[in-house]
Amino acid sequence: MGRTIPTYRLHLESILNDWMDYRRALREKDREAFDRVISKARQHASAASYCAHMDPTILAILSVLLEMEKEKSIHMHMNAQNEMAKNVALADDVYDALQKEKRDGESFSDVIRRLAGRKPKLTELFGVLSDIPEDEFQRFRTAALSVDRPVPEELGWKKKRPK
């Protein structure tokens, strides 16, 4: 009978499982960085599958090094374009929202610059006070229509004292 050779992905998961004791010993911040490194190891599993004759640990490390080199290249390119470039971590939902706002030929920096500098249209403000209780809304409306004294004074809001 023939032998079944485990796939590289199975080898990789076994290697990564062996490294979990090391991960548990790390500080939380270092664990997050470690998890990013592990993710890099998985990104080239398909290419590593073609190298069944090589040590899977070497292939995992090679995958990590390849991703790190790509990030370094991107970072160097960004710095060459703009000395003030910064890396920013975004939640997935925020990234998706920015991606939807992005226009053809526009960088994420351009999108943020455009959105941060724009003033909302009056129609976008419609309904913004709809969740305020009626009595509070009426107090606000009365205060806004009273031009003889400031709104905070009309509403009875106290100014915060400087500390």
C-alpha positions in Angstrom: 0.0 0.0 0.0 1.1 3.6 -0.7 1.9 6.2 2.0 -0.2 9.2 2.4 2.0 12.3 2.7 0.5 15.1 4.9 -0.1 18.3 3.2 2.1 21.4 3.9 -0.9 23.1 5.5 -1.1 20.2 8.0 2.6 20.4 8.7 2.3 24.2 9.1 -0.5 23.9 11.6 1.5 21.3 13.5 4.5 23.6 13.6 2.3 26.6 14.7 0.7 24.4 17.4 4.2 23.6 18.7 4.9 27.3 19.0 1.8 28.0 21.1 3.7 27.5 24.4 6.1 30.2 23.4 3.1 32.4 22.5 1.5 31.9 25.9 4.7 33.0 27.6 4.7 36.3 25.7 3.2 39.6 27.0 -0.2 40.5 25.4 1.3 43.1 23.1 3.9 40.7 21.9 1.2 38.0 21.4 -0.5 40.3 19.0 2.7 40.8 17.0 3.3 37.0 17.2 -0.2 36.4 15.8 0.6 38.7 12.9 3.8 36.8 12.2 1.8 33.5 12.2 -0.6 35.0 9.8 2.3 35.8 7.5 3.4 32.2 7.6 0.0 31.0 6.4 -0.1 33.5 3.5 2.2 31.5 1.2 0.9 27.9 2.0 0.0 27.3 -1.6 3.5 28.1 -2.8 5.1 26.1 0.0 3.0 23.1 -1.0 5.1 22.8 -4.2 8.2 22.3 -2.1 7.3 19.0 -0.3 11.0 18.0 -0.3 11.9 21.0 2.0 11.6 21.3 5.7 8.1 22.8 6.5 9.6 25.0 9.3 12.0 26.6 6.8 9.1 27.2 4.4 7.1 28.9 7.2 10.0 31.1 8.1 10.6 31.9 4.4 6.9 32.9 4.1 7.2 35.2 7.1 10.4 36.8 5.6 8.8 37.3 2.2 5.8 39.2 3.8 8.2 41.2 6.0 10.2 42.2 2.9 7.0 43.2 1.1 6.0 45.4 4.0 9.4 46.9 4.2 9.3 47.7 0.5 5.8 49.3 0.8 7.0 51.3 3.9 10.1 52.5 2.0 8.0 53.5 -1.0 5.6 55.5 1.3 8.5 57.3 2.9 10.0 58.1 -0.5 6.7 59.7 -1.5 6.0 61.6 1.7 8.3 62.0 4.7 5.3 62.4 7.0 3.7 59.0 6.1 2.4 57.0 9.0 1.0 53.5 9.4 -2.5 53.4 10.9 -4.4 50.4 12.1 -8.1 50.4 11.2 -10.9 48.1 12.3 -12.3 46.1 9.4 -15.6 48.0 9.4 -13.8 51.4 9.2 -11.6 50.1 6.4 -14.6 49.0 4.5 -16.3 52.4 5.0 -13.2 54.2 3.7 -13.0 51.8 0.7 -16.6 52.6 -0.2 -15.8 56.4 -0.1 -12.7 56.0 -2.2 -12.8 57.4 -5.7 -10.8 56.2 -8.7 -7.2 57.3 -8.4 -7.6 58.4 -4.8 -5.4 57.2 -2.0 -6.8 56.5 1.5 -5.0 59.7 2.6 -6.9 61.6 0.0 -10.2 60.1 1.2 -9.6 61.0 4.8 -8.4 64.5 3.9 -11.6 65.0 1.8 -13.9 63.6 4.4 -12.3 65.4 7.3 -12.4 68.8 5.5 -15.9 68.6 4.2 -18.9 70.4 5.8 -22.1 68.4 6.1 -24.9 69.3 3.8 -28.0 70.6 5.5 -30.0 67.6 4.1 -27.5 65.2 6.0 -28.5 66.9 9.3 -32.2 66.2 8.8 -33.5 64.0 11.7 -30.3 64.4 13.8 -32.4 65.5 16.7 -35.2 62.9 16.2 -34.1 60.7 19.2 -34.2 63.6 21.7 -37.3 63.6 24.0 -39.9 66.1 23.0 -39.6 68.3 26.2 -35.8 68.5 25.7 -36.3 69.4 22.0 -38.8 72.1 22.9 -36.3 73.6 25.5 -33.6 73.5 22.9 -35.8 75.1 20.3 -36.9 77.9 22.6 -33.3 78.6 23.6 -32.2 78.6 20.0 -34.9 81.1 19.1 -34.0 83.4 22.1 -31.2 85.5 20.6 -30.9 87.9 23.6 -28.8 85.5 25.7 -26.5 82.4 24.9 -28.1 79.0 24.4 -26.2 77.4 27.4 -27.4 80.1 29.7 -31.0 79.7 28.4 -30.8 75.9 29.0 -29.3 76.4 32.4 -26.1 74.6 31.5 -23.2 75.4 33.9 -19.8 76.1 32.5 -17.1 73.7 33.5 -14.6 75.3 35.8 -11.0 75.0 34.6 -9.0 72.6 36.7 
